[in-house]
Amino acid sequence: MCEGSNHACQEVSGEPRKDKAAKVATARTLWVPAINNHGGFGRWAFIEISDPWDAKNTIQAFMRGEAVDGIKPLLRHQEK
């Protein structure tokens, strides 16, 4: 289906809230590992964007493999 493709699930957060923190933690620790372990839907990563005005820079840093908000991205460019 999507084998070999990379995907990023993005959560754009405004203010810190407990329910949002739980959703982010669930996506990072349960959903992403589960979908990647399945192997049939490509490779997934999760990124939380806490500053919508800086979303472009945050996403670009994440895609370059830099840690964003202390989280290392799961997507890596493979060298040929």
C-alpha atoms as a printed R data frame, in Angstrom:
   type eleno elety resid chain resno      x      y      z
1  ATOM     1    CA   MET     A     1  0.000  0.000  0.000
2  ATOM     2    CA   CYS     A     2  2.334  2.801  1.248
3  ATOM     3    CA   GLU     A     3  5.436  0.709  1.745
4  ATOM     4    CA   GLY     A     4  8.634  2.722  1.591
5  ATOM     5    CA   SER     A     5  6.960  6.108  1.994
6  ATOM     6    CA   ASN     A     6  7.445  8.518  4.906
7  ATOM     7    CA   HIS     A     7  4.658 10.365  6.694
8  ATOM     8    CA   ALA     A     8  4.518 12.887  9.523
9  ATOM     9    CA   CYS     A     9  1.526 13.373 11.784
10 ATOM    10    CA   GLN     A    10  1.470 16.984 12.990
11 ATOM    11    CA   GLU     A    11 -0.229 18.399 16.063
12 ATOM    12    CA   VAL     A    12 -0.394 22.185 16.152
13 ATOM    13    CA   SER     A    13 -0.754 23.268 19.762
14 ATOM    14    CA   GLY     A    14 -1.559 26.663 21.105
15 ATOM    15    CA   GLU     A    15 -1.684 26.707 24.859
16 ATOM    16    CA   PRO     A    16 -0.532 23.794 27.036
17 ATOM    17    CA   ARG     A    17 -3.455 21.642 28.221
18 ATOM    18    CA   LYS     A    18 -3.580 18.274 30.000
19 ATOM    19    CA   ASP     A    19 -5.830 16.664 27.400
20 ATOM    20    CA   LYS     A    20 -3.523 17.777 24.594
21 ATOM    21    CA   ALA     A    21 -0.467 16.475 26.466
22 ATOM    22    CA   ALA     A    22 -2.169 13.085 26.782
23 ATOM    23    CA   LYS     A    23 -3.000 13.034 23.062
24 ATOM    24    CA   VAL     A    24  0.594 13.918 22.121
25 ATOM    25    CA   ALA     A    25  2.037 11.292 24.469
26 ATOM    26    CA   THR     A    26 -0.322  8.637 23.086
27 ATOM    27    CA   ALA     A    27  0.576  9.452 19.500
28 ATOM    28    CA   ARG     A    28  4.328  9.409 20.211
29 ATOM    29    CA   THR     A    29  4.519  6.376 22.470
30 ATOM    30    CA   LEU     A    30  1.714  4.142 21.218
31 ATOM    31    CA   TRP     A    31  0.330  5.060 17.796
32 ATOM    32    CA   VAL     A    32  3.569  5.791 15.907
33 ATOM    33    CA   PRO     A    33  5.408  2.691 17.204
34 ATOM    34    CA   ALA     A    34  2.354  0.503 16.494
35 ATOM    35    CA   ILE     A    35  1.843  1.722 12.921
36 ATOM    36    CA   ASN     A    36  5.573  1.457 12.188
37 ATOM    37    CA   ASN     A    37  5.705 -2.034 13.673
38 ATOM    38    CA   HIS     A    38  2.862 -3.107 11.394
39 ATOM    39    CA   GLY     A    39  5.014 -2.180  8.414
40 ATOM    40    CA   GLY     A    40  2.251 -1.884  5.848
41 ATOM    41    CA   PHE     A    41  1.611  1.847  5.961
42 ATOM    42    CA   GLY     A    42  5.033  3.361  5.353
43 ATOM    43    CA   ARG     A    43  7.161  4.987  8.024
44 ATOM    44    CA   TRP     A    44  5.475  7.448 10.387
45 ATOM    45    CA   ALA     A    45  6.702 10.105 12.798
46 ATOM    46    CA   PHE     A    46  4.923 12.565 15.057
47 ATOM    47    CA   ILE     A    47  5.732 16.236 15.513
48 ATOM    48    CA   GLU     A    48  4.096 18.714 17.845
49 ATOM    49    CA   ILE     A    49  4.223 22.305 16.671
50 ATOM    50    CA   SER     A    50  3.910 24.570 19.672
51 ATOM    51    CA   ASP     A    51  4.393 27.859 17.795
52 ATOM    52    CA   PRO     A    52  2.139 28.044 14.724
53 ATOM    53    CA   TRP     A    53  3.978 31.154 13.514
54 ATOM    54    CA   ASP     A    54  7.226 29.149 13.334
55 ATOM    55    CA   ALA     A    55  5.696 25.956 11.926
56 ATOM    56    CA   LYS     A    56  7.663 26.087  8.671
57 ATOM    57    CA   ASN     A    57 11.020 26.248 10.466
58 ATOM    58    CA   THR     A    58 10.005 23.572 12.962
59 ATOM    59    CA   ILE     A    59  8.935 21.160 10.209
60 ATOM    60    CA   GLN     A    60 12.067 21.841  8.162
61 ATOM    61    CA   ALA     A    61 14.306 21.202 11.181
62 ATOM    62    CA   PHE     A    62 12.400 17.996 11.929
63 ATOM    63    CA   MET     A    63 12.784 16.783  8.339
64 ATOM    64    CA   ARG     A    64 16.531 17.538  8.452
65 ATOM    65    CA   GLY     A    65 16.744 15.111 11.366
66 ATOM    66    CA   GLU     A    66 17.162 17.707 14.106
67 ATOM    67    CA   ALA     A    67 15.552 17.253 17.507
68 ATOM    68    CA   VAL     A    68 12.436 19.396 17.888
69 ATOM    69    CA   ASP     A    69 11.186 20.045 21.426
70 ATOM    70    CA   GLY     A    70 13.652 17.445 22.688
71 ATOM    71    CA   ILE     A    71 12.211 14.716 20.443
72 ATOM    72    CA   LYS     A    72 14.352 13.145 17.754
73 ATOM    73    CA   PRO     A    73 12.465 12.500 14.525
74 ATOM    74    CA   LEU     A    74 11.881  8.961 13.354
75 ATOM    75    CA   LEU     A    75 12.069  9.866  9.685
76 ATOM    76    CA   ARG     A    76 15.567  9.597  8.268
77 ATOM    77    CA   HIS     A    77 16.721 10.165  4.715
78 ATOM    78    CA   GLN     A    78 18.438  7.055  3.466
79 ATOM    79    CA   GLU     A    79 21.634  7.595  1.558
80 ATOM    80    CA   LYS     A    80 22.039  5.829 -1.760
